[in-house]
Amino acid sequence: MSLKRILVCLDGSKHSLRGLDKAISFAKQSDATIIGIHSDTSFSAFSAVRAPILPTKKWKKEIKKIMDIAMKKVEKNNVEYQGIVIGGHTSGIDLTTFANNPANKIDQIVIGSRGMGFPKELFFGSTSNFILHKAKAPVTVVK
């Protein structure tokens, strides 16, 4: 299968940047575009019905920094990049909703995993685990 659009989940952690590195490797092999996506969950009350894509001017300072780091890393590798921020509810739901929307044409999802372990995962959940089970596209979890 030829990948055309690879979604990478970005939260600014070293784990998400490792996921980005893997996505860059995939994109270089298949001449694909990387869609770097971040879920800004501070909009949860606003987005109870849907998770809108936020215009760049509404991105918070920390989010701009995350997206700039990703963009520079991808462009340095001569890969096409698109940064998207969703004003969302919860990261797992937002990312899978975006990825599962046929209009977004996502062929592969790459996400870094922190591996918090059973006790923390039991209380806080696992975004990577949620995406792995709910996404329609193939998912690569990078540790």
N, C-alpha and C positions, 0 to 999 in steps of 0.2 A: 504494500500500500504506500502510496506517495503522500507524505504529509504536506499540507499547505498552510495550516494555521495551528500553531502550538500555543495553548494557554498555559501560562506560568503564574502560579499564585505567589504574590509578593507581600511579605509583612515586615521586611526590613531585617529579619534575623539572618544569622549566618547560614541557617538551614535553608531558608528560601533562596539565598544567593547560590548555595550549592545546587539547588533545583534549577536555578537559572543557568548555571554552567552546563548542566546536563541538557537543558533545552537548547542552548546554543549549539552544542555538539549535534543534537538531532537535526536542528534547522540547517546547519552547514552541510549535512549529509543529504538532505532532501530539498534544499533551496526553499525552505518554509519561512513564513513570517511568525515572529513571536508576539503574542498578545500578553503583555504583562498586566496583571489585574490585582487590584487591592480592594478589600472591602472595608469601608469606613463605617464601623458599627455604631458610631455615635449618633447616627440618624435613625435608630431603631423605631422610635415612635412615629416618625415621619414616613417610614417605609414599611409600615405594617402590611400594606397591600401589595406593593411592588418595590423593587430595588432600582432606582433610577441611576443612570450613568451621570456622574457629576461633571460639569464643565471644569476645565483646568483652573479657572479663577476661584472656584469654591474648594479647591484642594487645600488642606491644612499644610502648614510649613513642614511638619515631619513627613507627611505623605509625599510632598514635592521632592524632598530629599531622597526618599526611597525610590521613587520613580526616576529621578535623575541618575542615580547610581546605576539602576538597571539599564536605562537607555544608553548611557556611556559604555557600559560593559558589552552590550549587544552590538552597538554601532562600531565599536573597536574591532569586532569580529566580522564586520561586513554582513550583518544579518538585518533584515528589515524588522522594525519594531513599532508597536503601537501600545501606548500606555493608557489604561482605563482604570478609573476609580468609581466604585459603586457606593452609593449612599445606602447602606444596607441594614439588615436585620441581624443576621448572624453569618459569619464568614462561610461556613459550609453550605448553608442554604443559598446565599447570594452567588457563590462561585458555581455551584451545580446548576442553578437556575440559568445563569448566563451561558454556561457551557452546553446545557441541554437545549437551549433555544436554537432551532434549526437556522434561523436568520444569521446567527453568529458563526456558523460553519466551522466549529472547533473539531479538529481531527485527533488531537492528543492533548492530554492534560499532564503537567509536571508539577509536583508539589514536594517541597522539603518537609521532612518530618522531624520533630524534636524528640520524639520518643520519651514522653514524660513518665511513662510507666503506668501500671494498673491503678494505683490509688488515685493519682491525679486525674487520669483519664476517666475514671469512674465518676468523679464529681464534675469535671470540666468538659468532658467529651474530647473527641479528637477530630479536628477538621479534616486531616488527611484520611482518616478512617471513614468519615462521613462521605467525602468525595469519592473515595474508592468504591463505596457501595451504591451510591446514588447517581453517579455520572454515567451517561450513555457512551461517551468516548473512552478509549483506553486511557488508563491512568498509570503514570510512573511515579512511585513514591521514592524519594531520594533521602537516604539517611546520612 
